[in-house]
Amino acid sequence: MRFFHISDLHIGLKLMNRDLRKDQEYILETIVEKAIEKKPDAVLIAGDIYDKAVPSSEAVDVFDNFISNLSKALPNAKIMMISGNHDSASRINVFRNILSSNNIYMIGIPPRFEDEYIEKVSLSDEYGKVNFYLLPFVKPSMVKEIVGVDENGNNLSYDETLHRLIKREKIDCSDRNVLVSHQFYLPKGKSAGDIERSDSEIKTVGNIDQVNADILEIFDYAALGHIHKKMKVGYDNYLYSGTPIATSVSESGQEKSITYVNMGEKGDIKIENIPLIPLRNVKIITGELEKVLQEACEDYVTIVLTDKKDLDVIDMQDRLRAAFPNLLEIRRTSIRKADYRINMDEKEELDAYNLCNLFLSDLDEEEQIILKEVINELEL
């Protein structure tokens, strides 16, 4: 059984107000070309199809063309996808039953009632069945009817919620089983601070959305979405595929790829990374102005100027924009009167909670708890 694992398409994303439509269309066309070449039996998209819950009509067109072309390229393959935290669960879930009859499984809403279970799609090969469990992004409030609440009637933690939700499934471990999920899974022995996160990812205050990855151990492979950098979660077979193109400057220099899984008999899994070369890279170029200008290119570029002398701000901007038509921003490494803007050092960047605390000074303990809850609700 061979399948592609991709995630976090974030269609409709703008990179510092730069429209990425052409870049996204280019990389999605590349994925279709690789599908024609490799002929996988299935394609898994592990959430965050769109960048916003209410995507623009242009973003919907891009996704529609991608799925249409992919379906034509792989007429006998199953295309399976789930909603992520950026998506609208109900929008992704629309026409769910009709699409499944055409080998397309768009699962936006997790099981919510006692008689509902995680959507399962079963395929067969010479070694028997492979069961794909399609679990969209889950908030504890979504599934409290079936996982319950704590002794005080409050929602369970994300960790306890996911453990209860998966444990209620009747999983036959003699089969080969694959989980497709979009959550923040932590490897055993790791803390949230150990995980490298991209600026474009939504992070909760106190990392309340973290889930212990031990629950993945009943699966032969976990196709995960949410983390934008390709990453293993404790074992080689539990993977975040990462974004297909860079979605923030913090992803500069990352190599993007399709995760191509070849699953033989139970216990035999081979994983290959198929490189994805973008239409334009995201770069950070550091140096003095005259040296930086020698690296003129069409890529998306953040310029970090190290000049010690004062620069003519207007002339500097005009020259840099001429050399870098897709310039994202200009930073300076020191604060001088001649600087046209002041930037915080990356180490001093504040998350939403601490930034609010900076402006809303003198909050008492109860007010801080309310602030955390509001920010987490807005971000998720």
C-alpha distance (Angstrom), angle and dihedral (degrees) to the residues before:
residue distance angle dihedral
M1 . . .
R2 3.80 . .
F3 3.78 125.4 .
F4 3.79 143.2 165.6
H5 3.80 118.9 -125.3
I6 3.82 116.8 -159.7
S7 3.79 132.8 151.1
D8 3.80 147.3 169.6
L9 3.79 98.1 45.7
H10 3.82 89.8 164.8
I11 3.79 91.2 -165.7
G12 3.81 110.1 -163.1
L13 3.80 94.1 31.3
K14 3.78 118.5 148.9
L15 3.80 118.6 -152.3
M16 3.80 104.8 -143.4
N17 3.81 88.1 -32.9
R18 3.80 92.9 -46.4
D19 3.80 109.5 131.3
L20 3.82 108.3 -126.0
R21 3.82 96.6 -169.9
K22 3.81 95.4 114.1
D23 3.81 91.1 44.3
Q24 3.79 92.0 50.1
E25 3.80 93.5 45.6
Y26 3.80 89.4 50.3
I27 3.81 94.6 51.5
L28 3.82 92.8 44.0
E29 3.82 89.4 51.8
T30 3.81 87.5 51.1
I31 3.81 90.2 53.4
V32 3.82 89.6 52.4
E33 3.81 90.0 50.0
K34 3.81 90.7 51.0
A35 3.81 89.2 48.8
I36 3.81 90.5 54.3
E37 3.80 88.7 50.3
K38 3.82 98.5 45.6
K39 3.83 99.7 30.6
P40 3.83 97.7 -150.3
D41 3.80 119.6 -163.6
A42 3.80 90.7 -131.6
V43 3.80 141.9 12.0
L44 3.81 118.1 -146.3
I45 3.82 121.3 -160.2
A46 3.80 108.5 -169.6
G47 3.79 101.7 -156.4
D48 3.81 143.0 -75.0
I49 3.77 93.1 84.1
Y50 3.79 89.7 162.8
D51 3.78 130.3 31.5
K52 3.80 93.2 -132.4
A53 3.77 135.0 39.1
V54 3.81 89.2 -124.8
P55 3.82 103.2 40.6
S56 3.78 122.7 -161.5
S57 3.80 119.9 -104.8
E58 3.82 87.9 -109.6
A59 3.81 91.1 56.1
V60 3.81 90.9 49.1
D61 3.83 89.4 51.2
V62 3.81 91.1 52.4
F63 3.80 92.0 51.0
D64 3.80 93.0 43.7
N65 3.81 91.4 53.2
F66 3.79 91.4 47.4
I67 3.80 95.1 51.9
S68 3.83 91.9 42.5
N69 3.81 92.1 51.9
L70 3.80 92.4 43.3
S71 3.80 91.5 50.3
K72 3.81 91.2 50.2
A73 3.80 91.3 47.5
L74 3.83 92.0 49.8
P75 3.83 106.0 30.3
N76 3.81 93.3 166.0
A77 3.80 98.4 40.8
K78 3.79 128.1 97.1
I79 3.80 115.9 -120.6
M80 3.81 110.0 -156.5
M81 3.78 127.3 -177.6
I82 3.79 139.8 165.1
S83 3.79 134.8 -160.2
G84 3.80 120.2 -100.7
N85 3.78 131.2 -155.5
H86 3.83 90.6 -86.2
D87 3.81 92.7 53.5
S88 3.78 130.9 81.0
A89 3.81 103.5 -113.8
S90 3.80 93.4 -151.8
R91 3.80 93.6 49.0
I92 3.80 92.7 50.4
N93 3.80 89.4 46.7
V94 3.81 95.0 55.6
F95 3.85 115.7 118.7
R96 3.82 88.3 6.1
N97 3.81 95.6 150.4
I98 3.80 95.4 42.8
L99 3.80 93.7 49.2
S100 3.80 93.4 48.9
S101 3.80 89.6 62.7
N102 3.81 86.6 61.0
N103 3.82 96.4 51.6
I104 3.83 92.4 -98.5
Y105 3.80 117.2 116.8
M106 3.83 115.1 -169.9
I107 3.79 107.4 177.0
G108 3.78 114.6 -176.0
I109 3.79 104.6 156.1
P110 3.83 125.6 55.1
P111 3.82 122.1 -140.3
R112 3.81 109.7 -70.3
F113 3.81 106.0 171.2
E114 3.80 134.8 54.4
D115 3.81 94.5 -102.9
E116 3.82 93.5 49.7
Y117 3.80 126.3 89.1
I118 3.78 137.3 179.9
E119 3.81 109.3 -69.7
K120 3.81 108.6 -98.8
V121 3.81 125.0 -162.0
S122 3.80 115.8 -171.9
L123 3.80 125.4 -158.7
S124 3.79 128.2 178.8
D125 3.78 136.7 -146.4
E126 3.81 136.1 162.4
Y127 3.83 90.2 -65.4
G128 3.79 96.2 52.0
K129 3.79 132.9 -106.4
V130 3.79 130.4 -4.0
N131 3.80 112.4 -163.6
F132 3.81 118.3 -156.5
Y133 3.81 114.1 -159.2
L134 3.82 109.9 -158.5
L135 3.80 110.7 -156.5
P136 3.83 116.8 174.5
F137 3.79 122.9 -151.6
V138 3.80 108.4 -61.6
K139 3.79 131.1 -152.3
P140 3.81 115.5 -169.7
S141 3.82 90.4 -120.3
M142 3.82 90.8 59.0
V143 3.78 95.6 61.6
K144 3.81 105.3 26.4
E145 3.82 90.6 116.0
I146 3.81 89.5 69.2
V147 3.82 104.7 26.7
G148 3.78 96.9 39.5
V149 3.81 132.6 -142.2
D150 3.80 134.6 -89.4
E151 3.81 126.0 -88.2
N152 3.81 90.4 -84.5
G153 3.78 94.2 51.5
N154 3.82 93.7 -105.8
N155 3.79 125.8 134.1
L156 3.79 115.3 -87.6
S157 3.80 121.3 -112.4
Y158 3.80 118.6 -89.3
D159 3.80 88.8 -108.9
E160 3.81 95.7 53.3
T161 3.81 91.5 41.0
L162 3.81 94.3 55.3
H163 3.79 92.8 43.7
R164 3.80 92.4 52.5
L165 3.80 93.0 42.8
I166 3.80 94.6 52.9
K167 3.81 95.3 39.3
R168 3.82 91.3 59.2
E169 3.82 89.9 62.8
K170 3.80 118.0 99.9
I171 3.81 96.7 -128.6
D172 3.80 117.0 -179.8
C173 3.79 103.5 -145.6
S174 3.81 91.6 -164.7
D175 3.82 86.5 71.2
R176 3.77 124.2 67.5
N177 3.81 108.3 -101.0
V178 3.80 130.3 -164.9
L179 3.81 125.7 -168.7
V180 3.81 120.1 -153.8
S181 3.80 107.6 -163.9
H182 3.80 141.9 156.9
Q183 3.82 109.6 -151.3
F184 3.80 139.9 108.5
Y185 3.82 102.0 -92.5
L186 3.81 119.0 -174.2
P187 3.81 122.6 -153.5
K188 3.80 116.5 -124.4
G189 3.78 112.0 -80.9
K190 3.81 93.6 15.5
S191 3.78 128.3 114.0
A192 3.79 125.8 -149.6
G193 3.80 89.2 -106.7
D194 3.82 90.3 62.2
I195 3.82 91.9 62.4
E196 3.79 118.3 89.0
R197 3.80 108.0 -130.7
S198 3.80 129.9 -167.9
D199 3.79 122.9 -126.0
S200 3.81 90.5 -118.4
E201 3.82 93.2 60.0
I202 3.78 120.3 96.6
K203 3.80 110.1 -119.3
T204 3.78 123.6 -166.0
V205 3.78 124.3 -137.3
G206 3.79 107.2 -98.7
N207 3.82 89.5 5.2
I208 3.79 89.8 -94.0
D209 3.83 90.2 166.2
Q210 3.81 95.4 64.6
V211 3.81 117.8 123.8
N212 3.80 126.0 -164.1
A213 3.80 107.9 -115.2
D214 3.80 93.3 -141.1
I215 3.82 87.2 94.6
L216 3.83 88.4 67.9
E217 3.80 92.8 64.5
I218 3.81 94.1 90.2
F219 3.82 89.4 63.1
D220 3.79 127.5 79.5
Y221 3.80 91.5 -145.1
A222 3.81 134.0 9.5
A223 3.82 116.5 -155.0
L224 3.79 101.1 -160.2
G225 3.77 135.2 -171.9
H226 3.83 134.6 -173.5
I227 3.83 103.7 67.9
H228 3.81 109.4 86.3
K229 3.80 97.4 -150.4
K230 3.80 119.5 71.1
M231 3.79 105.1 -102.9
K232 3.78 142.5 164.9
V233 3.79 118.3 -130.3
G234 3.76 101.8 -143.6
Y235 3.81 96.2 -58.0
D236 3.80 134.6 51.3
N237 3.81 91.6 -115.3
Y238 3.80 97.9 54.3
L239 3.78 105.8 74.0
Y240 3.76 145.4 168.2
S241 3.79 104.6 -148.2
G242 3.81 93.3 -157.4
T243 3.79 127.0 -143.0
P244 3.83 118.6 -47.0
I245 3.82 90.2 -130.5
A246 3.80 132.1 18.6
T247 3.79 110.9 -84.6
S248 3.81 98.2 -174.5
V249 3.78 140.1 23.3
S250 3.81 88.2 -106.2
E251 3.83 87.5 69.0
S252 3.79 91.5 59.6
G253 3.81 110.7 137.0
Q254 3.81 95.6 14.8
E255 3.79 115.8 136.0
K256 3.79 110.7 -129.6
S257 3.78 124.7 -153.4
I258 3.79 149.6 157.6
T259 3.80 113.1 -103.2
Y260 3.81 105.1 -131.0
V261 3.81 113.3 -164.0
N262 3.80 124.1 -164.8
M263 3.80 109.1 -169.3
G264 3.80 116.5 -167.0
E265 3.77 124.7 171.6
K266 3.80 116.4 -23.4
G267 3.79 109.8 -59.7
D268 3.80 94.3 19.1
I269 3.81 110.1 105.0
K270 3.79 126.4 154.9
I271 3.79 119.6 -169.0
E272 3.80 125.6 -162.1
N273 3.80 128.5 -177.6
I274 3.80 112.2 -140.0
P275 3.84 106.8 -157.4
L276 3.79 119.2 -123.0
I277 3.81 112.9 -152.7
P278 3.83 110.3 -159.0
L279 3.77 127.3 -136.4
R280 3.80 86.9 -121.7
N281 3.80 129.5 10.4
V282 3.80 126.0 -134.1
K283 3.79 109.3 -123.7
I284 3.79 142.0 178.3
I285 3.81 112.1 -149.6
T286 3.79 117.4 -168.7
G287 3.79 128.5 -170.7
E288 3.77 145.9 76.8
L289 3.80 116.7 -41.5
E290 3.81 98.5 -105.2
K291 3.81 92.4 48.3
V292 3.80 93.0 45.9
L293 3.81 91.1 52.6
Q294 3.81 89.2 60.8
E295 3.82 89.5 65.8
A296 3.80 95.2 62.1
C297 3.82 112.5 162.1
E298 3.82 145.8 149.3
D299 3.83 94.1 -111.2
Y300 3.80 125.8 111.6
V301 3.77 102.1 -93.3
T302 3.78 139.2 -170.2
I303 3.81 109.8 -162.1
V304 3.80 120.0 -150.2
L305 3.81 109.4 -168.1
T306 3.79 118.7 -155.6
D307 3.83 98.6 -175.7
K308 3.80 112.5 140.2
K309 3.80 93.7 -159.9
D310 3.78 126.1 75.6
L311 3.81 115.0 -92.0
D312 3.78 130.8 -152.1
V313 3.80 97.5 -107.8
I314 3.82 97.6 -153.4
D315 3.81 94.1 45.1
M316 3.82 91.3 45.7
Q317 3.79 92.9 52.4
D318 3.80 94.0 45.6
R319 3.80 93.1 50.2
L320 3.79 93.7 46.9
R321 3.80 93.5 47.6
A322 3.80 90.3 50.6
A323 3.82 91.3 51.3
F324 3.80 94.9 41.1
P325 3.84 110.7 35.7
N326 3.82 90.0 -179.6
L327 3.80 95.0 48.8
L328 3.81 112.0 158.8
E329 3.79 103.5 -173.1
I330 3.80 145.4 -26.5
R331 3.79 120.7 -129.9
R332 3.79 132.6 -176.3
T333 3.80 123.7 -146.3
S334 3.80 93.4 -143.1
I335 3.78 134.9 39.6
R336 3.79 112.4 -118.4
K337 3.79 133.7 159.9
A338 3.80 89.5 -109.3
D339 3.84 92.8 58.2
Y340 3.79 113.0 112.3
R341 3.82 92.6 -151.8
I342 3.78 139.4 17.3
N343 3.78 119.4 -129.2
M344 3.76 127.9 -168.2
D345 3.75 116.8 -125.1
E346 3.82 109.0 -104.6
K347 3.80 89.9 -115.3
E348 3.79 89.1 59.0
E349 3.80 96.9 49.6
L350 3.78 112.1 126.2
D351 3.79 128.7 -141.9
A352 3.80 120.1 -129.0
Y353 3.80 93.9 -91.6
N354 3.81 96.3 50.5
L355 3.80 91.6 42.0
C356 3.81 90.1 55.0
N357 3.81 89.8 47.3
L358 3.80 88.5 53.5
F359 3.80 90.8 58.8
L360 3.82 98.6 31.7
S361 3.77 97.0 53.7
D362 3.81 125.6 -176.4
L363 3.81 96.7 30.1
D364 3.79 112.9 167.9
E365 3.83 122.0 -132.5
E366 3.82 94.5 -93.4
E367 3.82 92.0 49.3
Q368 3.81 90.8 49.7
I369 3.82 90.6 53.8
I370 3.82 90.3 50.9
L371 3.82 90.5 48.3
K372 3.82 91.5 52.4
E373 3.81 91.6 49.7
V374 3.82 92.4 49.3
I375 3.81 93.6 48.9
N376 3.81 93.2 47.0
E377 3.81 91.5 49.0
L378 3.82 91.9 49.7
E379 3.80 94.5 45.8
L380 3.81 95.6 47.4
